[in-house]
């Protein structure tokens, strides 16, 4: 686990796997001060050959436009390699941001790791 703090913002990042995909589990706030950590994690995973990524936002307290930009950038990065970036989120306040921006049409969004796992198993 990596914990970064800049400008009072803390973002914990853990990398693992779920359903055969690389999992980036976030905890804390993803904003202008901390989004660089998510960007670097995605960049490093793609450089290592991981093109199917899942970003778990279940423990994220706040997500701003910088964080959304990093997610869209990550999606473009993995799609360049035929991959996919999925989101796990069950928090209405964060899901609302995805709906307002139209990103629910761009990202596959799952309510839980179990829902994602079930979807992968049935495919």
N, CA, C and O atoms as a Tinker XYZ file with bonds, in Angstrom:
   492  protein
     1  N      0.845000   -1.171000    0.000000    73     2
     2  CA     0.000000    0.000000    0.000000    64     1     3
     3  C      0.893000    1.236000    0.000000    63     2     4     5
     4  O      1.918000    1.287000    0.679000    81     3
     5  N      0.478000    2.221000   -0.773000    73     3     6
     6  CA     1.206000    3.478000   -0.844000    64     5     7
     7  C      0.280000    4.568000   -0.356000    63     6     8     9
     8  O     -0.870000    4.653000   -0.786000    81     7
     9  N      0.773000    5.391000    0.529000    73     7    10
    10  CA    -0.023000    6.512000    1.017000    64     9    11
    11  C      0.676000    7.792000    0.630000    63    10    12    13
    12  O      1.852000    7.987000    0.938000    81    11
    13  N     -0.047000    8.664000   -0.045000    73    11    14
    14  CA     0.519000    9.925000   -0.491000    64    13    15
    15  C     -0.248000   11.065000    0.150000    63    14    16    17
    16  O     -1.469000   11.002000    0.296000    81    15
    17  N      0.463000   12.089000    0.526000    73    15    18
    18  CA    -0.192000   13.256000    1.093000    64    17    19
    19  C      0.421000   14.504000    0.491000    63    18    20    21
    20  O      1.631000   14.718000    0.567000    81    19
    21  N     -0.421000   15.317000   -0.103000    73    19    22
    22  CA    -0.024000   16.597000   -0.684000    64    21    23
    23  C     -1.148000   17.565000   -0.405000    63    22    24    25
    24  O     -2.314000   17.225000   -0.610000    81    23
    25  N     -0.845000   18.720000    0.039000    73    23    26
    26  CA    -1.878000   19.715000    0.248000    64    25    27
    27  C     -2.982000   19.245000    1.174000    63    26    28    29
    28  O     -4.124000   19.688000    1.047000    81    27
    29  N     -2.663000   18.352000    2.106000    73    27    30
    30  CA    -3.661000   17.871000    3.051000    64    29    31
    31  C     -4.519000   16.728000    2.535000    63    30    32    33
    32  O     -5.355000   16.210000    3.275000    81    31
    33  N     -4.332000   16.319000    1.277000    73    31    34
    34  CA    -5.121000   15.253000    0.693000    64    33    35
    35  C     -4.384000   13.930000    0.822000    63    34    36    37
    36  O     -3.197000   13.839000    0.510000    81    35
    37  N     -5.088000   12.909000    1.280000    73    35    38
    38  CA    -4.490000   11.581000    1.409000    64    37    39
    39  C     -5.194000   10.631000    0.453000    63    38    40    41
    40  O     -6.423000   10.573000    0.401000    81    39
    41  N     -4.394000    9.888000   -0.302000    73    39    42
    42  CA    -4.918000    8.856000   -1.187000    64    41    43
    43  C     -4.092000    7.598000   -0.986000    63    42    44    45
    44  O     -2.880000    7.601000   -1.206000    81    43
    45  N     -4.745000    6.527000   -0.569000    73    43    46
    46  CA    -4.096000    5.225000   -0.447000    64    45    47
    47  C     -4.375000    4.448000   -1.725000    63    46    48    49
    48  O     -5.505000    4.432000   -2.215000    81    47
    49  N     -3.343000    3.804000   -2.264000    73    47    50
    50  CA    -3.466000    3.028000   -3.492000    64    49    51
    51  C     -2.927000    1.625000   -3.237000    63    50    52    53
    52  O     -1.789000    1.454000   -2.798000    81    51
    53  N     -3.759000    0.627000   -3.516000    73    51    54
    54  CA    -3.331000   -0.773000   -3.410000    64    53    55
    55  C     -3.569000   -1.434000   -4.756000    63    54    56    57
    56  O     -4.618000   -1.248000   -5.373000    81    55
    57  N     -2.589000   -2.209000   -5.209000    73    55    58
    58  CA    -2.714000   -2.918000   -6.477000    64    57    59
    59  C     -2.856000   -4.413000   -6.189000    63    58    60    61
    60  O     -2.093000   -4.983000   -5.409000    81    59
    61  N     -3.835000   -5.030000   -6.825000    73    59    62
    62  CA    -4.063000   -6.460000   -6.672000    64    61    63
    63  C     -4.691000   -6.999000   -7.939000    63    62    64    65
    64  O     -4.377000   -6.528000   -9.031000    81    63
    65  N     -5.583000   -7.989000   -7.813000    73    63    66
    66  CA    -6.275000   -8.507000   -8.985000    64    65    67
    67  C     -7.677000   -8.964000   -8.614000    63    66    68    69
    68  O     -7.952000   -9.332000   -7.472000    81    67
    69  N     -8.553000   -8.930000   -9.606000    73    67    70
    70  CA    -9.915000   -9.421000   -9.461000    64    69    71
    71  C    -10.371000   -9.894000  -10.842000    63    70    72    73
    72  O    -10.225000   -9.176000  -11.831000    81    71
    73  N    -10.913000  -11.085000  -10.898000    73    71    74
    74  CA   -11.412000  -11.611000  -12.161000    64    73    75
    75  C    -10.377000  -11.656000  -13.265000    63    74    76    77
    76  O    -10.716000  -11.488000  -14.436000    81    75
    77  N     -9.109000  -11.882000  -12.910000    73    75    78
    78  CA    -8.047000  -11.940000  -13.904000    64    77    79
    79  C     -7.610000  -10.580000  -14.416000    63    78    80    81
    80  O     -6.850000  -10.494000  -15.381000    81    79
    81  N     -8.076000   -9.529000  -13.788000    73    79    82
    82  CA    -7.727000   -8.164000  -14.184000    64    81    83
    83  C     -6.929000   -7.501000  -13.068000    63    82    84    85
    84  O     -7.040000   -7.882000  -11.902000    81    83
    85  N     -6.136000   -6.518000  -13.429000    73    83    86
    86  CA    -5.391000   -5.767000  -12.411000    64    85    87
    87  C     -6.349000   -4.824000  -11.698000    63    86    88    89
    88  O     -7.117000   -4.100000  -12.331000    81    87
    89  N     -6.290000   -4.844000  -10.381000    73    87    90
    90  CA    -7.178000   -4.045000   -9.541000    64    89    91
    91  C     -6.397000   -2.916000   -8.892000    63    90    92    93
    92  O     -5.339000   -3.133000   -8.301000    81    91
    93  N     -6.934000   -1.706000   -9.009000    73    91    94
    94  CA    -6.373000   -0.543000   -8.314000    64    93    95
    95  C     -7.432000   -0.114000   -7.299000    63    94    96    97
    96  O     -8.446000    0.481000   -7.663000    81    95
    97  N     -7.188000   -0.417000   -6.039000    73    95    98
    98  CA    -8.130000   -0.070000   -4.972000    64    97    99
    99  C     -7.697000    1.253000   -4.347000    63    98   100   101
   100  O     -6.573000    1.387000   -3.862000    81    99
   101  N     -8.600000    2.220000   -4.366000    73    99   102
   102  CA    -8.297000    3.547000   -3.840000    64   101   103
   103  C     -9.059000    3.787000   -2.549000    63   102   104   105
   104  O    -10.166000    3.285000   -2.353000    81   103
   105  N     -8.440000    4.563000   -1.678000    73   103   106
   106  CA    -9.075000    4.946000   -0.429000    64   105   107
   107  C     -8.648000    6.371000   -0.115000    63   106   108   109
   108  O     -7.457000    6.680000   -0.092000    81   107
   109  N     -9.627000    7.237000    0.127000    73   107   110
   110  CA    -9.315000    8.639000    0.427000    64   109   111
   111  C     -9.942000    9.558000   -0.597000    63   110   112   113
   112  O    -11.081000    9.351000   -1.015000    81   111
   113  N     -9.192000   10.581000   -1.004000    73   111   114
   114  CA    -9.691000   11.580000   -1.934000    64   113   115
   115  C     -8.855000   11.607000   -3.206000    63   114   116   117
   116  O     -7.624000   11.607000   -3.159000    81   115
   117  N     -9.546000   11.628000   -4.347000    73   115   118
   118  CA    -8.868000   11.728000   -5.642000    64   117   119
   119  C     -9.154000   13.124000   -6.165000    63   118   120   121
   120  O    -10.239000   13.404000   -6.675000    81   119
   121  N     -8.160000   13.996000   -6.031000    73   119   122
   122  CA    -8.353000   15.384000   -6.453000    64   121   123
   123  C     -7.083000   15.920000   -7.098000    63   122   124   125
   124  O     -6.155000   15.163000   -7.384000    81   123
   125  N     -7.049000   17.208000   -7.321000    73   123   126
   126  CA    -5.921000   17.838000   -8.007000    64   125   127
   127  C     -4.589000   17.565000   -7.306000    63   126   128   129
   128  O     -3.540000   17.563000   -7.950000    81   127
   129  N     -4.623000   17.340000   -6.018000    73   127   130
   130  CA    -3.393000   17.106000   -5.256000    64   129   131
   131  C     -2.950000   15.640000   -5.252000    63   130   132   133
   132  O     -1.764000   15.347000   -5.102000    81   131
   133  N     -3.894000   14.733000   -5.415000    73   131   134
   134  CA    -3.561000   13.311000   -5.269000    64   133   135
   135  C     -3.720000   12.490000   -6.547000    63   134   136   137
   136  O     -3.253000   11.352000   -6.602000    81   135
   137  N     -4.362000   13.034000   -7.566000    73   135   138
   138  CA    -4.663000   12.267000   -8.778000    64   137   139
   139  C     -3.406000   11.771000   -9.485000    63   138   140   141
   140  O     -3.451000   10.769000  -10.198000    81   139
   141  N     -2.293000   12.462000   -9.295000    73   139   142
   142  CA    -1.044000   12.037000   -9.941000    64   141   143
   143  C     -0.685000   10.607000   -9.533000    63   142   144   145
   144  O     -0.106000    9.869000  -10.331000    81   143
   145  N     -1.017000   10.207000   -8.309000    73   143   146
   146  CA    -0.684000    8.862000   -7.828000    64   145   147
   147  C     -1.463000    7.808000   -8.611000    63   146   148   149
   148  O     -0.913000    6.767000   -8.971000    81   147
   149  N     -2.730000    8.072000   -8.873000    73   147   150
   150  CA    -3.537000    7.162000   -9.687000    64   149   151
   151  C     -2.978000    7.129000  -11.111000    63   150   152   153
   152  O     -2.856000    6.056000  -11.703000    81   151
   153  N     -2.643000    8.282000  -11.658000    73   151   154
   154  CA    -2.094000    8.362000  -13.017000    64   153   155
   155  C     -0.819000    7.518000  -13.131000    63   154   156   157
   156  O     -0.662000    6.756000  -14.085000    81   155
   157  N      0.075000    7.651000  -12.175000    73   155   158
   158  CA     1.330000    6.891000  -12.194000    64   157   159
   159  C      1.088000    5.391000  -12.061000    63   158   160   161
   160  O      1.768000    4.592000  -12.705000    81   159
   161  N      0.130000    5.010000  -11.236000    73   159   162
   162  CA    -0.188000    3.592000  -11.052000    64   161   163
   163  C     -0.703000    2.990000  -12.349000    63   162   164   165
   164  O     -0.272000    1.909000  -12.750000    81   163
   165  N     -1.631000    3.693000  -13.012000    73   163   166
   166  CA    -2.167000    3.206000  -14.290000    64   165   167
   167  C     -1.043000    3.126000  -15.319000    63   166   168   169
   168  O     -0.909000    2.122000  -16.018000    81   167
   169  N     -0.247000    4.170000  -15.410000    73   167   170
   170  CA     0.857000    4.213000  -16.377000    64   169   171
   171  C      1.813000    3.040000  -16.161000    63   170   172   173
   172  O      2.206000    2.371000  -17.116000    81   171
   173  N      2.180000    2.796000  -14.919000    73   171   174
   174  CA     3.103000    1.707000  -14.605000    64   173   175
   175  C      2.516000    0.343000  -14.951000    63   174   176   177
   176  O      3.215000   -0.510000  -15.498000    81   175
   177  N      1.243000    0.131000  -14.639000    73   175   178
   178  CA     0.606000   -1.153000  -14.952000    64   177   179
   179  C      0.575000   -1.395000  -16.463000    63   178   180   181
   180  O      0.869000   -2.498000  -16.925000    81   179
   181  N      0.219000   -0.367000  -17.226000    73   179   182
   182  CA     0.171000   -0.510000  -18.678000    64   181   183
   183  C      1.569000   -0.785000  -19.232000    63   182   184   185
   184  O      1.732000   -1.622000  -20.120000    81   183
   185  N      2.564000   -0.092000  -18.714000    73   183   186
   186  CA     3.941000   -0.327000  -19.161000    64   185   187
   187  C      4.406000   -1.750000  -18.846000    63   186   188   189
   188  O      5.264000   -2.297000  -19.539000    81   187
   189  N      3.830000   -2.346000  -17.788000    73   187   190
   190  CA     4.162000   -3.723000  -17.415000    64   189   191
   191  C      3.333000   -4.747000  -18.210000    63   190   192   193
   192  O      3.504000   -5.953000  -18.033000    81   191
   193  N      2.437000   -4.267000  -19.082000    73   191   194
   194  CA     1.650000   -5.168000  -19.916000    64   193   195
   195  C      0.276000   -5.514000  -19.386000    63   194   196   197
   196  O     -0.350000   -6.457000  -19.871000    81   195
   197  N     -0.207000   -4.776000  -18.404000    73   195   198
   198  CA    -1.547000   -5.005000  -17.855000    64   197   199
   199  C     -2.513000   -4.050000  -18.553000    63   198   200   201
   200  O     -2.461000   -2.839000  -18.339000    81   199
   201  N     -3.403000   -4.608000  -19.397000    73   199   202
   202  CA    -4.288000   -3.760000  -20.189000    64   201   203
   203  C     -5.752000   -3.832000  -19.786000    63   202   204   205
   204  O     -6.562000   -3.040000  -20.267000    81   203
   205  N     -6.104000   -4.764000  -18.913000    73   203   206
   206  CA    -7.458000   -4.836000  -18.384000    64   205   207
   207  C     -7.401000   -4.435000  -16.919000    63   206   208   209
   208  O     -6.971000   -5.208000  -16.063000    81   207
   209  N     -7.842000   -3.212000  -16.647000    73   207   210
   210  CA    -7.732000   -2.640000  -15.306000    64   209   211
   211  C     -9.104000   -2.427000  -14.695000    63   210   212   213
   212  O    -10.093000   -2.204000  -15.393000    81   211
   213  N     -9.137000   -2.502000  -13.378000    73   211   214
   214  CA   -10.336000   -2.199000  -12.601000    64   213   215
   215  C     -9.927000   -1.202000  -11.528000    63   214   216   217
   216  O     -8.974000   -1.436000  -10.784000    81   215
   217  N    -10.652000   -0.089000  -11.449000    73   215   218
   218  CA   -10.401000    0.905000  -10.406000    64   217   219
   219  C    -11.557000    0.829000   -9.417000    63   218   220   221
   220  O    -12.712000    1.072000   -9.767000    81   219
   221  N    -11.223000    0.487000   -8.179000    73   219   222
   222  CA   -12.220000    0.342000   -7.114000    64   221   223
   223  C    -12.326000    1.661000   -6.357000    63   222   224   225
   224  O    -11.383000    2.087000   -5.690000    81   223
   225  N    -13.492000    2.300000   -6.472000    73   223   226
   226  CA   -13.744000    3.595000   -5.827000    64   225   227
   227  C    -14.620000    3.466000   -4.581000    63   226   228   229
   228  O    -15.101000    4.473000   -4.061000    81   227
   229  N    -14.832000    2.249000   -4.101000    73   227   230
   230  CA   -15.748000    2.040000   -2.975000    64   229   231
   231  C    -15.344000    2.817000   -1.717000    63   230   232   233
   232  O    -16.208000    3.220000   -0.937000    81   231
   233  N    -14.040000    3.030000   -1.514000    73   231   234
   234  CA   -13.586000    3.725000   -0.310000    64   233   235
   235  C    -13.094000    5.132000   -0.608000    63   234   236   237
   236  O    -12.331000    5.709000    0.167000    81   235
   237  N    -13.534000    5.683000   -1.738000    73   235   238
   238  CA   -13.159000    7.041000   -2.110000    64   237   239
   239  C    -14.202000    8.005000   -1.550000    63   238   240   241
   240  O    -15.397000    7.864000   -1.810000    81   239
   241  N    -13.735000    8.981000   -0.780000    73   239   242
   242  CA   -14.629000    9.945000   -0.166000    64   241   243
   243  C    -14.951000   11.112000   -1.092000    63   242   244   245
   244  O    -15.994000   11.751000   -0.955000    81   243
   245  N    -14.044000   11.391000   -2.045000    73   243   246
   246  CA   -14.206000   12.548000   -2.914000    64   245   247
   247  C    -13.487000   12.303000   -4.230000    63   246   248   249
   248  O    -12.372000   11.780000   -4.249000    81   247
   249  N    -14.130000   12.683000   -5.331000    73   247   250
   250  CA   -13.548000   12.562000   -6.661000    64   249   251
   251  C    -13.870000   13.834000   -7.421000    63   250   252   253
   252  O    -15.038000   14.187000   -7.579000    81   251
   253  N    -12.825000   14.537000   -7.901000    73   251   254
   254  CA   -13.075000   15.771000   -8.639000    64   253   255
   255  C    -12.789000   15.579000  -10.127000    63   254   256   257
   256  O    -12.509000   14.467000  -10.573000    81   255
   257  N    -12.861000   16.660000  -10.885000    73   255   258
   258  CA   -12.667000   16.581000  -12.333000    64   257   259
   259  C    -11.263000   16.127000  -12.706000    63   258   260   261
   260  O    -11.074000   15.506000  -13.752000    81   259
   261  N    -10.285000   16.424000  -11.873000    73   259   262
   262  CA    -8.929000   15.942000  -12.140000    64   261   263
   263  C     -8.901000   14.424000  -12.074000    63   262   264   265
   264  O     -8.298000   13.776000  -12.930000    81   263
   265  N     -9.542000   13.859000  -11.077000    73   263   266
   266  CA    -9.626000   12.410000  -10.946000    64   265   267
   267  C    -10.356000   11.779000  -12.121000    63   266   268   269
   268  O     -9.941000   10.737000  -12.627000    81   267
   269  N    -11.451000   12.414000  -12.558000    73   267   270
   270  CA   -12.168000   11.911000  -13.737000    64   269   271
   271  C    -11.271000   11.950000  -14.962000    63   270   272   273
   272  O    -11.269000   11.022000  -15.770000    81   271
   273  N    -10.510000   13.027000  -15.095000    73   271   274
   274  CA    -9.591000   13.151000  -16.224000    64   273   275
   275  C     -8.546000   12.051000  -16.241000    63   274   276   277
   276  O     -8.189000   11.536000  -17.301000    81   275
   277  N     -8.055000   11.694000  -15.059000    73   275   278
   278  CA    -7.070000   10.616000  -14.963000    64   277   279
   279  C     -7.713000    9.282000  -15.380000    63   278   280   281
   280  O     -7.082000    8.481000  -16.070000    81   279
   281  N     -8.948000    9.049000  -14.969000    73   279   282
   282  CA    -9.639000    7.816000  -15.351000    64   281   283
   283  C     -9.850000    7.749000  -16.870000    63   282   284   285
   284  O     -9.638000    6.702000  -17.482000    81   283
   285  N    -10.266000    8.864000  -17.474000    73   283   286
   286  CA   -10.450000    8.899000  -18.927000    64   285   287
   287  C     -9.109000    8.696000  -19.633000    63   286   288   289
   288  O     -9.034000    7.973000  -20.626000    81   287
   289  N     -8.057000    9.329000  -19.127000    73   287   290
   290  CA    -6.725000    9.137000  -19.693000    64   289   291
   291  C     -6.275000    7.687000  -19.587000    63   290   292   293
   292  O     -5.667000    7.148000  -20.511000    81   291
   293  N     -6.578000    7.062000  -18.457000    73   291   294
   294  CA    -6.245000    5.647000  -18.265000    64   293   295
   295  C     -7.009000    4.764000  -19.231000    63   294   296   297
   296  O     -6.466000    3.790000  -19.753000    81   295
   297  N     -8.270000    5.103000  -19.470000    73   295   298
   298  CA    -9.087000    4.347000  -20.421000    64   297   299
   299  C     -8.469000    4.426000  -21.817000    63   298   300   301
   300  O     -8.356000    3.414000  -22.507000    81   299
   301  N     -8.076000    5.616000  -22.223000    73   299   302
   302  CA    -7.442000    5.778000  -23.541000    64   301   303
   303  C     -6.151000    4.969000  -23.617000    63   302   304   305
   304  O     -5.857000    4.343000  -24.636000    81   303
   305  N     -5.394000    4.988000  -22.540000    73   303   306
   306  CA    -4.113000    4.272000  -22.505000    64   305   307
   307  C     -4.318000    2.761000  -22.686000    63   306   308   309
   308  O     -3.605000    2.132000  -23.468000    81   307
   309  N     -5.287000    2.176000  -21.969000    73   307   310
   310  CA    -5.502000    0.726000  -22.093000    64   309   311
   311  C     -6.172000    0.359000  -23.416000    63   310   312   313
   312  O     -5.901000   -0.703000  -23.976000    81   311
   313  N     -7.039000    1.228000  -23.913000    73   311   314
   314  CA    -7.697000    0.953000  -25.196000    64   313   315
   315  C     -6.699000    0.939000  -26.343000    63   314   316   317
   316  O     -6.906000    0.244000  -27.337000    81   315
   317  N     -5.612000    1.703000  -26.213000    73   315   318
   318  CA    -4.558000    1.677000  -27.233000    64   317   319
   319  C     -3.948000    0.289000  -27.364000    63   318   320   321
   320  O     -3.299000   -0.022000  -28.363000    81   319
   321  N     -4.161000   -0.545000  -26.346000    73   319   322
   322  CA    -3.627000   -1.907000  -26.340000    64   321   323
   323  C     -4.755000   -2.945000  -26.384000    63   322   324   325
   324  O     -4.535000   -4.120000  -26.091000    81   323
   325  N     -5.954000   -2.505000  -26.748000    73   323   326
   326  CA    -7.092000   -3.420000  -26.822000    64   325   327
   327  C     -7.669000   -3.790000  -25.469000    63   326   328   329
   328  O     -8.397000   -4.776000  -25.353000    81   327
   329  N     -7.349000   -3.004000  -24.439000    73   327   330
   330  CA    -7.803000   -3.309000  -23.082000    64   329   331
   331  C     -9.048000   -2.553000  -22.682000    63   330   332   333
   332  O     -9.680000   -1.875000  -23.492000    81   331
   333  N     -9.386000   -2.688000  -21.407000    73   331   334
   334  CA   -10.584000   -2.077000  -20.850000    64   333   335
   335  C    -10.293000   -1.579000  -19.435000    63   334   336   337
   336  O     -9.520000   -2.189000  -18.697000    81   335
   337  N    -10.917000   -0.475000  -19.074000    73   335   338
   338  CA   -10.816000    0.038000  -17.708000    64   337   339
   339  C    -12.230000    0.062000  -17.141000    63   338   340   341
   340  O    -13.100000    0.779000  -17.636000    81   339
   341  N    -12.445000   -0.726000  -16.104000    73   339   342
   342  CA   -13.749000   -0.810000  -15.446000    64   341   343
   343  C    -13.688000   -0.099000  -14.104000    63   342   344   345
   344  O    -12.614000    0.113000  -13.541000    81   343
   345  N    -14.855000    0.260000  -13.608000    73   343   346
   346  CA   -14.980000    0.965000  -12.328000    64   345   347
   347  C    -15.835000    0.126000  -11.388000    63   346   348   349
   348  O    -16.841000   -0.452000  -11.798000    81   347
   349  N    -15.426000    0.065000  -10.126000    73   347   350
   350  CA   -16.272000   -0.501000   -9.070000    64   349   351
   351  C    -16.665000    0.662000   -8.169000    63   350   352   353
   352  O    -15.812000    1.348000   -7.606000    81   351
   353  N    -17.966000    0.870000   -8.044000    73   351   354
   354  CA   -18.452000    1.968000   -7.192000    64   353   355
   355  C    -19.907000    1.716000   -6.843000    63   354   356   357
   356  O    -20.717000    1.369000   -7.702000    81   355
   357  N    -20.225000    1.894000   -5.575000    73   355   358
   358  CA   -21.612000    1.772000   -5.135000    64   357   359
   359  C    -22.077000    3.020000   -4.387000    63   358   360   361
   360  O    -23.143000    3.022000   -3.771000    81   359
   361  N    -21.277000    4.070000   -4.446000    73   359   362
   362  CA   -21.624000    5.308000   -3.747000    64   361   363
   363  C    -22.394000    6.235000   -4.680000    63   362   364   365
   364  O    -21.899000    6.612000   -5.742000    81   363
   365  N    -23.577000    6.587000   -4.284000    73   363   366
   366  CA   -24.435000    7.421000   -5.121000    64   365   367
   367  C    -23.782000    8.769000   -5.452000    63   366   368   369
   368  O    -23.911000    9.251000   -6.577000    81   367
   369  N    -23.089000    9.380000   -4.496000    73   367   370
   370  CA   -22.507000   10.704000   -4.753000    64   369   371
   371  C    -21.442000   10.652000   -5.851000    63   370   372   373
   372  O    -21.282000   11.617000   -6.598000    81   371
   373  N    -20.722000    9.553000   -5.954000    73   371   374
   374  CA   -19.699000    9.423000   -7.000000    64   373   375
   375  C    -20.337000    8.926000   -8.292000    63   374   376   377
   376  O    -19.964000    9.386000   -9.371000    81   375
   377  N    -21.277000    8.011000   -8.212000    73   375   378
   378  CA   -21.976000    7.539000   -9.407000    64   377   379
   379  C    -22.688000    8.700000  -10.110000    63   378   380   381
   380  O    -22.765000    8.740000  -11.338000    81   379
   381  N    -23.195000    9.623000   -9.332000    73   379   382
   382  CA   -23.881000   10.797000   -9.891000    64   381   383
   383  C    -22.939000   11.590000  -10.796000    63   382   384   385
   384  O    -23.351000   12.075000  -11.850000    81   383
   385  N    -21.684000   11.720000  -10.390000    73   383   386
   386  CA   -20.688000   12.432000  -11.201000    64   385   387
   387  C    -20.517000   11.730000  -12.546000    63   386   388   389
   388  O    -20.440000   12.388000  -13.583000    81   387
   389  N    -20.459000   10.408000  -12.535000    73   387   390
   390  CA   -20.326000    9.647000  -13.775000    64   389   391
   391  C    -21.560000    9.825000  -14.664000    63   390   392   393
   392  O    -21.442000    9.934000  -15.885000    81   391
   393  N    -22.748000    9.853000  -14.040000    73   391   394
   394  CA   -23.977000   10.045000  -14.823000    64   393   395
   395  C    -24.036000   11.447000  -15.430000    63   394   396   397
   396  O    -24.343000   11.596000  -16.613000    81   395
   397  N    -23.748000   12.467000  -14.636000    73   395   398
   398  CA   -23.814000   13.855000  -15.103000    64   397   399
   399  C    -22.860000   14.094000  -16.276000    63   398   400   401
   400  O    -23.198000   14.803000  -17.224000    81   399
   401  N    -21.676000   13.502000  -16.204000    73   399   402
   402  CA   -20.669000   13.706000  -17.243000    64   401   403
   403  C    -20.837000   12.762000  -18.434000    63   402   404   405
   404  O    -20.111000   12.879000  -19.422000    81   403
   405  N    -21.779000   11.838000  -18.351000    73   403   406
   406  CA   -22.000000   10.888000  -19.431000    64   405   407
   407  C    -21.007000    9.735000  -19.439000    63   406   408   409
   408  O    -20.986000    8.942000  -20.381000    81   407
   409  N    -20.190000    9.636000  -18.406000    73   407   410
   410  CA   -19.154000    8.604000  -18.374000    64   409   411
   411  C    -19.695000    7.208000  -18.061000    63   410   412   413
   412  O    -18.962000    6.224000  -18.163000    81   411
   413  N    -20.972000    7.117000  -17.681000    73   411   414
   414  CA   -21.570000    5.789000  -17.487000    64   413   415
   415  C    -21.689000    5.069000  -18.829000    63   414   416   417
   416  O    -21.815000    3.846000  -18.868000    81   415
   417  N    -21.650000    5.823000  -19.928000    73   415   418
   418  CA   -21.703000    5.227000  -21.266000    64   417   419
   419  C    -20.322000    4.811000  -21.745000    63   418   420   421
   420  O    -20.198000    4.100000  -22.742000    81   419
   421  N    -19.284000    5.247000  -21.044000    73   419   422
   422  CA   -17.906000    5.004000  -21.458000    64   421   423
   423  C    -17.256000    3.891000  -20.637000    63   422   424   425
   424  O    -16.546000    3.041000  -21.174000    81   423
   425  N    -17.509000    3.909000  -19.329000    73   423   426
   426  CA   -16.900000    2.929000  -18.425000    64   425   427
   427  C    -17.896000    1.846000  -18.035000    63   426   428   429
   428  O    -19.043000    2.161000  -17.719000    81   427
   429  N    -17.487000    0.569000  -18.049000    73   427   430
   430  CA   -18.297000   -0.446000  -17.394000    64   429   431
   431  C    -18.219000   -0.199000  -15.884000    63   430   432   433
   432  O    -17.125000   -0.126000  -15.324000    81   431
   433  N    -19.365000   -0.071000  -15.229000    73   431   434
   434  CA   -19.390000    0.227000  -13.792000    64   433   435
   435  C    -20.106000   -0.902000  -13.064000    63   434   436   437
   436  O    -21.212000   -1.300000  -13.432000    81   435
   437  N    -19.451000   -1.407000  -12.024000    73   435   438
   438  CA   -19.979000   -2.505000  -11.223000    64   437   439
   439  C    -20.175000   -2.026000   -9.783000    63   438   440   441
   440  O    -19.441000   -1.163000   -9.302000    81   439
   441  N    -21.161000   -2.588000   -9.110000    73   439   442
   442  CA   -21.460000   -2.188000   -7.734000    64   441   443
   443  C    -20.494000   -2.797000   -6.726000    63   442   444   445
   444  O    -20.334000   -2.272000   -5.624000    81   443
   445  N    -19.839000   -3.919000   -7.101000    73   443   446
   446  CA   -18.952000   -4.603000   -6.160000    64   445   447
   447  C    -17.962000   -5.479000   -6.921000    63   446   448   449
   448  O    -18.116000   -5.730000   -8.116000    81   447
   449  N    -16.957000   -5.930000   -6.206000    73   447   450
   450  CA   -15.994000   -6.866000   -6.801000    64   449   451
   451  C    -16.683000   -8.177000   -7.158000    63   450   452   453
   452  O    -16.345000   -8.817000   -8.153000    81   451
   453  N    -17.649000   -8.567000   -6.335000    73   451   454
   454  CA   -18.386000   -9.810000   -6.583000    64   453   455
   455  C    -19.193000   -9.714000   -7.881000    63   454   456   457
   456  O    -19.260000  -10.676000   -8.647000    81   455
   457  N    -19.808000   -8.546000   -8.126000    73   455   458
   458  CA   -20.576000   -8.361000   -9.357000    64   457   459
   459  C    -19.653000   -8.432000  -10.576000    63   458   460   461
   460  O    -20.006000   -9.047000  -11.583000    81   459
   461  N    -18.496000   -7.819000  -10.493000    73   459   462
   462  CA   -17.521000   -7.882000  -11.580000    64   461   463
   463  C    -17.069000   -9.318000  -11.809000    63   462   464   465
   464  O    -17.013000   -9.783000  -12.948000    81   463
   465  N    -16.748000  -10.012000  -10.732000    73   463   466
   466  CA   -16.288000  -11.415000  -10.819000    64   465   467
   467  C    -17.357000  -12.268000  -11.505000    63   466   468   469
   468  O    -17.037000  -13.085000  -12.368000    81   467
   469  N    -18.620000  -12.083000  -11.129000    73   467   470
   470  CA   -19.710000  -12.862000  -11.716000    64   469   471
   471  C    -19.828000  -12.572000  -13.211000    63   470   472   473
   472  O    -20.046000  -13.484000  -14.008000    81   471
   473  N    -19.684000  -11.309000  -13.586000    73   471   474
   474  CA   -19.765000  -10.914000  -15.000000    64   473   475
   475  C    -18.629000  -11.542000  -15.804000    63   474   476   477
   476  O    -18.840000  -12.002000  -16.926000    81   475
   477  N    -17.425000  -11.561000  -15.233000    73   475   478
   478  CA   -16.263000  -12.148000  -15.910000    64   477   479
   479  C    -16.467000  -13.655000  -16.082000    63   478   480   481
   480  O    -16.141000  -14.210000  -17.131000    81   479
   481  N    -17.002000  -14.313000  -15.057000    73   479   482
   482  CA   -17.197000  -15.762000  -15.107000    64   481   483
   483  C    -18.242000  -16.176000  -16.135000    63   482   484   485
   484  O    -18.132000  -17.244000  -16.736000    81   483
   485  N    -19.262000  -15.332000  -16.342000    73   483   486
   486  CA   -20.316000  -15.689000  -17.305000    64   485   487
   487  C    -19.923000  -15.377000  -18.739000    63   486   488   489
   488  O    -20.561000  -15.859000  -19.675000    81   487
   489  N    -18.875000  -14.574000  -18.922000    73   487   490
   490  CA   -18.450000  -14.198000  -20.287000    64   489   491
   491  C    -17.698000  -15.310000  -20.977000    63   490   492
   492  O    -17.276000  -15.152000  -22.123000    81   491
